[in-house]
Amino acid sequence: MKAVGLIVEYNPFHNGHLYHLNASREAADAEVVICVMSGYFLQRGEPALLPRRERTKMALRSGADLVVELPYIFSSQHADWFARGAVSVLEQLGTDTICFGSEQGDIKPFLKLLEFLQTRREEYSSYIKSFSKQGFSYPKAASMAFQQLAPDRELPDLTKPNNILGFHYIQAIHDLQSSIQPETVRRMQAGYHDETLSSSAISSATSIRRRLIEEKQPVHTVQEAVPEASFQVMESFINDGSFFYDWEKYYPYLQAKALTLSPSLLSELYEAEEGIHHRFQSFIKTENSFHAFMSALKTKRYTWTRLQRFAVQVLTGTFKKEAGAALASNGADHIRILGMNPQGQAYLNRVKKQCALPLFSKLPKHKTLQQQLDEKAAMAYYLPLPPASRKKRWRQEYEQPPIILKERT
């Protein structure tokens, strides 16, 4: 059974994701689509709009065959660790191809780019250090360094967010000496950061979240931008008395964490670099909302994304020492199964004997360090809920089995 792997967040699953899933299956000529999905906190340092169980339902009902979780220590990371964690999971699951969406839309320039940067790695790193010392953020410094090397115009544009992630997937495949073949499909229409809903059927996840969170519009106002399965999951979620998660709901908890830790202890949290914790602790005393806090905190050096990632580490209480130990394996140390259909179940039964990592359907009693961090992330994610609901969700972390669809969609 040939399998294609997708590295996803589905925040939420929209029409562009449906196109990517179907196009990837076709491009890889795959019988099985495996999704490695971030759990509660995402790559740009944001809480997921909906819990992972709801997003798993969206994926399975829209055509995915198997959904597994990307451990927390990789899900809220800069692109290289994010990619390395996800690729390591797909490698262990015997995936034949990884297919990602990109602005480039052609895999050959990415492979050419890998060779180009491999031969000029020292020069590239030197330029990054030079631009970083001038006060530019790492992403900006890396982009400027790339342009400084005067690359061939046929190479992918590394100022584009999906091209950047795609290149890191290819880099991770190379570094892990994986046999997985990379493939890409062109990202359709809406840009990654577009904040307004498109008049076409494909809108960005950012614009959908903005409509639901900032504009406080009802779910039916985004119905045309998402598959029917996603709309039904979101509508049911809200009708059951739940709410969509965003940073504003966590701000009181973030304040409490940040202001009750000493500066020295705050500096020991993961991502606390270059004195960022001093600025963080100073501004969080005076600002009344997360957005106001971030607007005051952001500088040319400290990007919004970097600051959000540090905020996640503060909220979850993740320290450098434990993060370093969790990353020492250079990839995932377990695979947690979130959901599957009959095709996915058959595939999993076929490959699990060759999988070197333990497979789990729920958190075990004796946890690895990565699983301990997963648990802390889950505990933090549900903090905004009322006590009874919070207790229920926490209990489900240990008791709920994976979602199993009886039929393939």
Phi, psi and omega per residue, in radians:
M1 nan 1.998 -3.114
K2 -1.381 2.312 -3.057
A3 -2.109 2.408 3.013
V4 -1.938 2.382 -3.123
G5 -1.837 2.375 3.068
L6 -2.072 2.378 3.118
I7 -1.827 2.004 -2.846
V8 -2.436 2.889 2.983
E9 -2.174 -0.586 3.119
Y10 0.864 1.121 -2.995
N11 -2.077 1.102 0.004
P12 -1.697 -3.126 3.077
F13 -1.235 2.057 -3.095
H14 -2.132 -3.059 -3.051
N15 -1.099 -0.561 3.074
G16 -1.133 -0.662 3.084
H17 -1.151 -0.670 3.111
L18 -1.099 -0.755 3.082
Y19 -1.046 -0.810 -3.120
H20 -1.071 -0.767 -3.123
L21 -1.074 -0.851 -3.112
N22 -1.192 -0.708 3.129
A23 -1.161 -0.616 3.136
S24 -1.192 -0.747 3.101
R25 -1.023 -0.738 -3.122
E26 -1.235 -0.775 -3.097
A27 -1.103 -0.624 -3.114
A28 -1.601 -0.060 -3.060
D29 0.876 0.856 -2.990
A30 -1.734 2.566 3.056
E31 -1.601 -0.354 -3.071
V32 -2.328 2.345 3.037
V33 -1.897 2.061 3.112
I34 -1.845 2.206 3.081
C35 -1.882 2.131 2.949
V36 -1.655 1.930 -2.980
M37 -2.012 2.348 3.038
S38 -1.064 2.588 -3.102
G39 -1.472 -1.725 -2.979
Y40 -1.691 -0.573 -3.134
F41 -2.154 2.446 -2.853
L42 -1.900 3.092 -2.946
Q43 -1.094 -0.546 3.120
R44 -1.597 0.267 3.078
G45 1.334 0.650 -3.127
E46 -2.083 2.576 2.949
P47 -1.246 2.507 3.107
A48 -1.132 2.475 -3.132
L49 -0.997 -0.713 3.098
L50 -2.241 2.691 3.085
P51 -1.021 2.811 -3.043
R52 -1.108 -0.525 -3.129
R53 -1.126 -0.745 3.109
E54 -1.142 -0.709 3.139
R55 -1.224 -0.525 3.036
T56 -1.123 -0.739 3.092
K57 -1.031 -0.773 3.121
M58 -0.989 -0.788 -3.080
A59 -1.171 -0.832 -3.094
L60 -1.140 -0.724 -3.125
R61 -1.282 -0.169 3.128
S62 -1.857 0.092 3.022
G63 2.127 -0.143 3.063
A64 -1.200 2.611 -3.119
D65 -1.785 -0.567 -3.104
L66 -2.538 2.264 3.114
V67 -2.138 2.171 3.081
V68 -2.173 2.833 -3.036
E69 -1.656 2.414 2.934
L70 -1.450 2.078 -3.086
P71 -0.957 2.613 -3.078
Y72 -0.936 -0.688 -3.058
I73 -1.084 -0.332 3.076
F74 -1.808 -0.441 -2.983
S75 -1.264 -0.501 3.138
S76 -1.938 0.938 -3.033
Q77 -2.205 2.856 2.974
H78 -1.139 2.906 -2.863
A79 -1.015 -0.623 -3.049
D80 -1.202 -0.745 3.107
W81 -1.266 -0.667 3.079
F82 -0.970 -0.850 -3.121
A83 -1.165 -0.755 -3.103
R84 -1.068 -0.756 3.132
G85 -1.098 -0.803 -3.099
A86 -1.162 -0.752 3.141
V87 -1.129 -0.658 3.136
S88 -1.096 -0.635 3.094
V89 -1.171 -0.823 -3.121
L90 -1.141 -0.605 3.083
E91 -1.071 -0.797 -3.116
Q92 -1.169 -0.456 3.136
L93 -1.532 0.154 3.052
G94 1.243 0.491 -3.104
T95 -1.172 2.379 3.136
D96 -1.456 -0.705 -3.019
T97 -2.412 2.483 2.911
I98 -1.893 2.231 3.132
C99 -2.117 2.146 -3.114
F100 -2.116 2.681 3.035
G101 -1.439 2.496 -3.138
S102 -2.620 2.786 3.028
E103 -1.259 -0.470 -3.118
Q104 -1.220 -0.886 3.065
G105 1.390 0.112 -3.138
D106 -2.459 2.278 -3.026
I107 -1.332 -0.493 -3.042
K108 -1.045 -0.754 3.099
P109 -1.073 -0.548 3.107
F110 -1.173 -0.722 3.113
L111 -1.162 -0.643 3.081
K112 -1.158 -0.657 3.121
L113 -1.134 -0.717 3.108
L114 -1.019 -0.807 3.129
E115 -1.121 -0.712 -3.136
F116 -1.056 -0.839 -3.092
L117 -1.319 -0.477 3.075
Q118 -1.107 -0.673 -3.102
T119 -1.370 -0.330 -3.095
R120 -2.179 0.538 -3.056
R121 -1.044 -0.811 -3.103
E122 -1.088 -0.756 3.137
E123 -1.137 -0.723 3.121
Y124 -1.084 -0.820 3.137
S125 -1.099 -0.656 3.138
S126 -1.116 -0.744 3.100
Y127 -1.111 -0.720 3.128
I128 -1.042 -0.808 3.131
K129 -1.072 -0.702 -3.125
S130 -1.122 -0.811 -3.137
F131 -1.218 -0.587 3.100
S132 -1.120 -0.680 3.118
K133 -1.148 -0.390 3.103
Q134 -1.436 0.012 3.064
G135 1.723 0.105 3.113
F136 -1.424 2.586 3.063
S137 -1.127 2.812 -3.116
Y138 -1.042 -0.831 3.132
P139 -1.011 -0.715 3.134
K140 -1.188 -0.733 3.134
A141 -1.096 -0.702 3.133
A142 -1.150 -0.712 3.119
S143 -1.123 -0.770 3.135
M144 -1.147 -0.654 3.120
A145 -1.114 -0.710 3.135
F146 -1.079 -0.791 3.130
Q147 -1.148 -0.570 -3.130
Q148 -1.121 -0.483 -3.141
L149 -1.341 -0.058 3.135
A150 0.895 1.025 -3.092
P151 -1.239 2.854 3.061
D152 -1.021 2.424 -3.118
R153 -1.113 -0.310 3.141
E154 -1.360 -0.213 -3.137
L155 -1.297 2.687 -3.126
P156 -1.081 2.541 3.114
D157 -1.368 1.935 -3.097
L158 -1.472 0.265 2.941
T159 -1.608 -0.154 -3.121
K160 -1.593 2.278 -2.992
P161 -1.069 -0.707 -3.126
N162 -1.309 -0.556 3.028
N163 -1.099 -0.718 -3.135
I164 -1.062 -0.907 -3.141
L165 -1.063 -0.746 -3.140
G166 -1.041 -0.753 3.114
F167 -1.090 -0.661 3.126
H168 -1.187 -0.535 3.039
Y169 -1.108 -0.763 3.141
I170 -1.170 -0.680 3.086
Q171 -1.090 -0.730 3.133
A172 -1.140 -0.715 3.086
I173 -1.027 -0.743 3.131
H174 -1.154 -0.854 -3.066
D175 -1.154 -0.602 3.138
L176 -1.498 0.028 -3.127
Q177 0.920 0.746 -3.103
S178 -1.437 2.633 3.097
S179 -1.557 -0.008 3.138
I180 -1.091 2.406 3.084
Q181 -1.675 2.239 3.102
P182 -1.441 2.578 3.060
E183 -2.558 2.724 3.121
T184 -2.432 2.659 2.999
V185 -2.165 2.582 -3.091
R186 -1.199 2.336 3.067
R187 -1.191 2.303 -3.037
M188 -1.626 2.259 2.905
Q189 1.022 -1.712 -2.949
A190 -1.045 2.370 3.064
G191 -1.337 2.747 -3.078
Y192 -0.962 -0.709 -3.033
H193 -1.727 0.073 -3.127
D194 -0.981 2.281 -3.040
E195 -1.751 -0.151 3.137
T196 -2.028 2.523 3.135
L197 -1.097 2.419 3.139
S198 -1.363 2.685 3.059
S199 -1.321 -0.260 3.085
S200 -1.511 -3.072 -3.102
A201 -1.344 -0.274 -3.082
I202 -1.921 2.042 3.065
S203 -2.135 2.793 3.136
S204 -1.318 2.715 3.056
A205 -1.089 -0.594 3.117
T206 -1.033 -0.786 -3.110
S207 -1.191 -0.616 3.113
I208 -1.159 -0.795 3.121
R209 -1.107 -0.699 3.130
R210 -1.064 -0.753 3.129
R211 -1.075 -0.720 -3.054
L212 -1.426 -0.636 -3.038
I213 -1.644 -1.048 -3.037
E214 -1.303 -0.734 -3.129
E215 -1.496 -0.186 3.082
K216 0.956 0.687 3.133
Q217 -1.538 2.634 3.130
P218 -1.163 2.817 -3.047
V219 -1.035 -0.605 -3.073
H220 -1.103 -0.293 3.140
T221 -1.308 -0.187 3.083
V222 -1.983 0.172 -3.028
Q223 -1.010 -0.681 -3.106
E224 -1.264 -0.258 -3.089
A225 -1.622 -0.124 -3.085
V226 -2.259 2.703 3.049
P227 -1.106 2.805 -3.115
E228 -1.012 -0.675 3.138
A229 -1.055 -0.748 3.123
S230 -1.138 -0.761 3.129
F231 -1.045 -0.774 -3.131
Q232 -1.114 -0.723 3.121
V233 -1.114 -0.808 -3.132
M234 -1.141 -0.741 -3.135
E235 -1.116 -0.761 3.113
S236 -1.125 -0.700 3.136
F237 -1.044 -0.809 3.140
I238 -1.248 -0.715 -3.139
N239 -1.130 -0.407 3.093
D240 -1.416 0.083 3.098
G241 1.622 0.136 3.116
S242 -1.489 3.113 3.107
F243 -2.440 2.771 3.064
F244 -1.348 2.449 -3.064
Y245 -1.565 2.396 3.020
D246 -2.646 2.971 -3.006
W247 -1.068 -0.552 -3.103
E248 -1.028 -0.579 -3.126
K249 -1.232 -0.341 -3.124
Y250 -1.706 -0.150 -2.971
Y251 -1.008 -0.756 3.106
P252 -1.049 -0.636 3.140
Y253 -1.258 -0.649 3.094
L254 -1.127 -0.752 3.084
Q255 -1.031 -0.822 -3.118
A256 -1.042 -0.768 3.135
K257 -1.127 -0.845 -3.037
A258 -1.179 -0.631 -3.033
L259 -1.544 -0.222 3.134
T260 -1.784 -0.026 3.013
L261 -1.670 2.466 3.052
S262 -1.186 2.703 3.109
P263 -0.970 -0.652 -3.131
S264 -1.169 -0.660 3.124
L265 -1.277 -0.651 3.099
L266 -1.075 -0.608 -3.124
S267 -1.205 -0.289 -3.136
E268 -1.547 -0.074 3.096
L269 -1.273 2.618 3.132
Y270 -1.058 2.435 -3.125
E271 1.397 0.013 3.085
A272 -1.425 1.609 -3.115
E273 -2.237 2.723 3.018
E274 0.955 0.618 3.078
G275 1.280 0.251 -3.083
I276 -1.037 -0.544 -3.080
H277 -1.183 -0.544 3.112
H278 -1.135 -0.832 3.135
R279 -1.119 -0.707 3.128
F280 -1.032 -0.870 -3.076
Q281 -1.214 -0.538 3.140
S282 -1.215 -0.849 -3.054
F283 -1.332 -0.459 -3.083
I284 -1.252 -0.245 3.079
K285 -1.307 -0.465 -2.936
T286 -1.903 -0.334 -3.035
E287 -1.687 2.469 -3.016
N288 -1.606 -0.180 -3.135
S289 -2.462 2.790 3.132
F290 -1.106 -0.722 -3.119
H291 -1.116 -0.758 3.117
A292 -1.129 -0.700 3.111
F293 -1.057 -0.839 -3.122
M294 -1.168 -0.660 3.131
S295 -1.110 -0.667 3.117
A296 -1.276 -0.556 -3.019
L297 -1.404 -0.575 -3.000
K298 -1.137 2.416 3.044
T299 -2.382 -3.137 3.094
K300 -1.082 -0.628 -3.120
R301 -1.403 -0.736 -3.088
Y302 -1.688 1.746 -3.139
T303 -1.283 2.816 3.115
W304 -0.989 -0.770 -3.120
T305 -1.116 -0.767 -3.138
R306 -1.098 -0.720 3.133
L307 -1.158 -0.673 3.104
Q308 -1.137 -0.667 3.126
R309 -1.115 -0.691 3.098
F310 -1.159 -0.667 3.106
A311 -1.041 -0.671 3.096
V312 -1.089 -0.737 3.141
Q313 -1.162 -0.604 3.066
V314 -1.146 -0.824 -3.095
L315 -1.074 -0.721 -3.101
T316 -1.539 -0.157 -3.138
G317 1.138 0.775 -3.115
T318 -1.679 2.038 -3.068
F319 -1.658 2.726 -3.100
K320 -0.975 -0.713 -3.067
K321 -1.099 -0.808 -3.118
E322 -1.283 -0.612 3.100
A323 -1.111 -0.762 3.116
G324 -1.066 -0.722 3.120
A325 -1.166 -0.663 -3.139
A326 -1.195 -0.496 -3.127
L327 -1.555 -0.119 -3.055
A328 -1.103 -0.447 3.137
S329 -1.271 -0.173 3.089
N330 1.196 0.270 3.124
G331 3.073 -3.052 -3.137
A332 -1.161 2.538 3.093
D333 -1.877 0.103 3.092
H334 -2.823 2.919 3.057
I335 -2.267 2.108 3.103
R336 -1.793 2.148 -3.101
I337 -1.501 2.187 -3.133
L338 -1.731 -0.546 -3.132
G339 -3.101 2.820 -3.131
M340 -2.840 2.808 2.959
N341 -1.917 -3.124 -3.114
P342 -0.984 -0.667 3.124
Q343 -1.136 -0.755 3.114
G344 -1.151 -0.670 3.126
Q345 -1.142 -0.737 3.111
A346 -1.101 -0.729 3.118
Y347 -1.113 -0.780 -3.119
L348 -1.078 -0.720 3.114
N349 -1.086 -0.541 -3.117
R350 -1.321 -0.651 -3.005
V351 -1.729 -0.222 -2.988
K352 -1.142 -0.454 3.119
K353 -1.238 -0.477 3.123
Q354 -1.581 -0.151 -3.097
C355 -1.356 2.163 -3.104
A356 -1.390 -0.275 -3.136
L357 -1.658 2.536 3.076
P358 -1.191 2.442 3.111
L359 -1.767 2.349 -3.123
F360 -2.259 2.522 3.009
S361 -1.745 -0.324 3.049
K362 -2.709 2.920 -3.067
L363 -1.097 2.270 3.122
P364 -1.387 2.942 3.115
K365 -1.164 -0.770 3.128
H366 -1.773 1.937 -2.966
K367 -1.823 2.564 2.942
T368 -1.265 2.962 3.126
L369 -1.102 -0.694 3.092
Q370 -1.067 -0.684 3.114
Q371 -1.216 -0.581 3.067
Q372 -1.109 -0.688 3.101
L373 -1.221 -0.631 3.039
D374 -1.021 -0.753 -3.123
E375 -1.131 -0.756 3.113
K376 -1.089 -0.678 3.109
A377 -1.095 -0.714 3.112
A378 -1.135 -0.734 3.124
M379 -1.076 -0.744 -3.135
A380 -1.195 -0.679 -3.063
Y381 -1.039 -0.665 -3.051
Y382 -1.602 0.146 3.140
L383 -0.983 -0.658 -3.105
P384 -1.202 -0.193 -3.115
L385 -1.293 2.706 2.980
P386 -1.040 2.672 -3.032
P387 -0.894 -0.775 -3.099
A388 -1.154 -0.740 3.124
S389 -1.181 -0.679 3.119
R390 -1.074 -0.788 3.133
K391 -1.061 -0.725 3.133
K392 -1.093 -0.800 -3.125
R393 -1.153 -0.710 3.111
W394 -1.079 -0.724 -3.138
R395 -1.120 -0.641 -3.138
Q396 -1.104 -0.429 3.100
E397 -0.983 -0.543 -3.073
Y398 -1.775 -0.395 -2.959
E399 -1.858 -0.492 -3.023
Q400 -1.362 2.258 3.066
P401 -1.343 3.002 3.076
P402 -1.102 2.782 3.030
I403 -1.344 2.249 3.126
I404 -2.149 1.991 3.044
L405 -1.395 2.351 -3.109
K406 -1.327 -0.419 3.132
E407 -2.295 2.647 3.074
R408 -1.353 2.283 -3.134
T409 -1.282 nan nan
